[in-house]
């Protein structure tokens, strides 16, 4: 209780047994600092209060980032981590509640004027009780809110009945509390919501804008009225003990009217605000009733007493401010805001899904070599600080830039699909049916964790040092500066390939504006991992017969693809994201490694025309019978079809909607009718992208690259090698021009054809 008092005029708290009052000033006790007025930031390492502003800040950061050393060791630790982050979130809210409580106590003048008070008679016979007027303001206000004396503690009820009883002994409850809409103030530090006193205290007291400042100078209390010293034996200079600047107001009460002293408390925050005081005071706030014996005789000390009408009007003036200041303090706590945007390529992360991996009993994808989590190890994005400037009462806007010594983290929040399998056999599947008919959807079956774990997991990147606004621009309002590109390293804590409900957060921790240890947060809901399979399809063409995919030449062997590049960007100017080249040994696609699987994380579309383009560019091996093999770039332009929501209703699962190109989905019951889709949990992604291109002399070849049937692509055929160039630490490279095969002479072409036919007949030349 000692830490709930603060006298801003004398920068003092109440005395406690054994001393130590300095650290128990409300501004220090609530902020967790040794001296909140000091220009230096010095946390009180010996504080007994562990629900301070400082603790709220640290719990906020922990609620976003907390992990054990290796929570992927078991499902038990997974759930523990998730619960622990919720406990940190609860601790943050509790700490904010404690700080707000002390802030609101500052709106009770007894706390700002160091006037001792207790609620009412205790079991120890009231030996230490103060007079009734000094211990009933808070209880009185509670009754005005609840309107029921029976809700008060039993020990208070006798006093309350006495306070509210009329001449006949009936309980006459006061009018319900009148709450105004006081403007929400802004301050550049949390301490200033309590007091804007300067460190030295030389500033005018009537210009101070904190809630302790207002209640201290604006009101008398029973124990500190007109010259009565407070607990520190000091007489408060305001309201003036000699009552100068006040007005005498007659309060009618039958044949014996009372005389009340009233005035307008100095309010630099909102001087034009109209308080809800009783009409008889004509807009003034009553301070107390003049003692009938002393009156206002200047030759003797004026005497004032506090009556219920004074408590009522004081509450009408102070409570709207307590609410507004509390709202302002909470706004300040959560003011730090970052904006996340995709890079120009509209991709956040890329992984080679063909890298060997398995799924453990807890549903975590594990690398076959090393056992670490398999998934996305780098995340590229653009970010900027969009925290609004703060305008203090009567001041100019104060920018909220980041300062030196801060750190920036990326956090991926997700559930996991434990049905996922490396060969994609654990996916939802849909059989083909010609539109408008739809094929049957088969749900995967797996262990108890299912397609979506109940608890939430996170992956946290290595921190990026922030040394000033050049590293994280913004904080000065409009016009906003350009975002800066950042590459976050998740190598020690990869985002698993089977993540669902994926949300990306970027967190800054460090100086923000004038607050030394602050937090700024940005968040973006992104697409779950989309897996695309590219396979060697040069030797088939699309026909209308059955089966529709036929070899272009019966004796034409499967071509070996030596080079393969995977490039990304929505509208041209693609950048290299994955490649396989001869220096890595072997072929990109051949037998048995006939396909490549690339997984990407992309943003959600913002309009029906918001498309995403991938480009797979292969080069065929030059050992072929048909002359020059010129690579032709094939692109998949359009949507990568995915769910618009994380959950699909059971009624819709068996009846998807056809024709999903036309408009964006607007409801949960929405699927795309795509015969090439493989659905993984919440993911609706085009799992397969066939590669097809001309060979120069096979005129019957049809260039369409999507058909009614696709050759099977077993997991054993997936290329495990290749480089994820999206993870380069330097800027992304332009998608390179494919090396073309050298033209052959007509004689060489004819010879190669004869050799091919002979081999098909088993003739060795």
Order of alpha helices (4+ residues) and beta strands (2+ residues): alpha-alpha-alpha-alpha-alpha-alpha-alpha-alpha-beta-beta-beta-beta-alpha-beta-beta-beta-beta-beta-beta-beta-beta-beta-beta-beta-beta-beta-beta-beta-beta-beta-beta-beta-beta-beta-beta-beta-beta-beta-alpha-beta-beta-beta-beta-alpha
